[in-house]
Amino acid sequence: MSDTPRLPGLTSAEADWLVRVAPAVGAERGFPPLAVAVVDLTGEVVVLRRADGGMPMTSRIAVAKARTAVLVDGIQHLYGGDFVPWAGGVLVTDGDVILGAAGASGAHAVEDDGAVRTAVRRGRRAVPAGGRACGEGAP
């Protein structure tokens, strides 16, 4: 174990888990193939996965939705709550600490949102290889 401090954020195992579960949730619900992106606190991509048969542009849109979820809190503060992001990006939290965000694209926006929110909620109950469950905060 290294003594080097680690920035708060999702582990790679947690991010891998989210990009596996969200497309599976979409498939269970009969949605088109989804792309799911997980980003860190700075909006940089940690993991991106597009389901077989997914449209190529959905990868870029999933990243944009995840980045938007990370930025919304600050934007809401600046504009007094008058900013409405498109559905499909979800903050991933550990209590009050923002760890990153996940975004999905490929179905209708509310379906993307439902799939990624369900994956994050399931992450609360399942402890991935990283050792802690992930939670969800409203963007």
C-alpha positions in Angstrom: 0.0 0.0 0.0 1.4 3.4 -1.0 1.5 6.4 1.4 0.7 8.7 -1.5 -2.7 10.4 -0.9 -5.4 9.7 -3.4 -7.9 12.3 -4.6 -11.5 11.5 -3.6 -13.3 9.8 -6.4 -14.5 6.6 -7.8 -12.2 3.7 -8.0 -11.8 2.1 -11.4 -13.6 -1.0 -10.1 -16.6 1.2 -9.2 -16.6 2.9 -12.6 -16.3 -0.4 -14.4 -19.3 -1.7 -12.4 -21.4 1.3 -13.4 -20.7 1.0 -17.1 -21.6 -2.7 -17.0 -24.8 -2.3 -15.0 -26.4 0.7 -16.7 -26.5 -0.8 -20.2 -27.8 -4.1 -18.7 -30.6 -2.1 -17.0 -31.5 -0.5 -20.3 -31.5 -3.9 -22.0 -33.8 -5.3 -19.3 -36.2 -2.5 -20.0 -36.1 -2.9 -23.7 -34.2 0.3 -24.5 -31.9 0.6 -27.5 -28.2 -0.1 -26.8 -26.7 2.5 -24.4 -23.4 4.1 -24.1 -22.4 4.9 -20.5 -19.6 7.2 -19.4 -18.2 7.7 -15.9 -16.2 10.9 -15.2 -14.2 12.1 -12.3 -14.6 15.4 -10.4 -12.9 17.4 -13.2 -15.1 15.9 -15.9 -12.3 13.7 -17.3 -13.4 10.3 -18.5 -12.6 7.3 -16.2 -14.5 4.7 -18.2 -16.6 4.7 -21.4 -18.5 1.8 -22.8 -20.9 1.5 -25.7 -23.2 -1.6 -25.9 -23.0 -3.7 -29.1 -25.1 -2.1 -31.7 -25.1 1.4 -30.1 -24.9 4.4 -32.3 -21.4 5.9 -32.4 -22.6 9.4 -31.4 -24.0 8.1 -28.1 -20.5 7.8 -26.7 -19.9 11.5 -27.0 -23.3 12.4 -25.6 -22.9 10.1 -22.6 -19.6 11.8 -21.7 -21.3 15.3 -22.1 -24.2 14.2 -19.9 -21.8 13.0 -17.2 -19.8 16.2 -17.4 -22.9 18.3 -17.1 -23.9 16.4 -13.9 -20.6 17.4 -12.4 -20.9 21.0 -13.4 -24.6 21.6 -12.7 -24.2 22.2 -9.0 -21.9 25.2 -9.6 -24.0 26.4 -12.5 -27.1 26.3 -10.4 -25.4 28.4 -7.8 -24.2 30.9 -10.3 -27.6 31.3 -12.0 -29.9 31.0 -9.0 -31.3 27.6 -10.0 -32.3 28.8 -13.5 -30.3 26.1 -15.4 -32.0 22.9 -16.5 -29.6 20.2 -17.8 -30.8 17.4 -20.1 -31.7 14.1 -18.4 -29.2 11.3 -18.4 -26.3 12.5 -16.2 -26.2 11.5 -12.5 -23.8 12.6 -9.7 -22.2 9.7 -7.9 -21.7 10.5 -4.2 -20.5 9.0 -1.0 -22.6 10.8 1.6 -22.0 14.5 1.0 -18.8 13.9 -1.1 -19.1 14.0 -4.9 -17.0 11.2 -6.3 -17.8 11.8 -10.0 -20.7 11.3 -12.3 -22.2 8.8 -14.8 -24.0 9.6 -18.0 -26.0 7.5 -20.5 -27.1 7.9 -24.1 -28.8 5.9 -26.7 -32.5 5.8 -25.7 -34.9 8.7 -24.9 -33.4 11.1 -22.4 -35.7 9.9 -19.6 -34.8 6.3 -20.3 -31.1 7.1 -20.3 -31.6 8.8 -17.0 -33.6 5.9 -15.5 -31.0 3.3 -16.6 -28.0 5.3 -15.1 -29.9 6.2 -11.9 -30.9 2.6 -11.4 -27.3 1.5 -11.8 -26.1 4.1 -9.3 -28.9 3.1 -6.8 -27.9 -0.6 -7.2 -24.3 0.5 -6.5 -25.5 1.6 -3.1 -26.4 -2.0 -2.3 -23.6 -3.8 -4.1 -20.0 -3.3 -3.0 -17.8 -3.5 -6.1 -14.3 -4.8 -6.0 -13.2 -1.3 -5.0 -14.6 -2.0 -1.5 -17.4 0.6 -1.1 -20.8 1.2 -2.5 -21.6 4.2 -4.6 -24.5 6.5 -4.0 -26.5 9.0 -6.0 -27.0 12.7 -5.6 -29.5 14.8 -7.6 -27.8 17.0 -10.1 
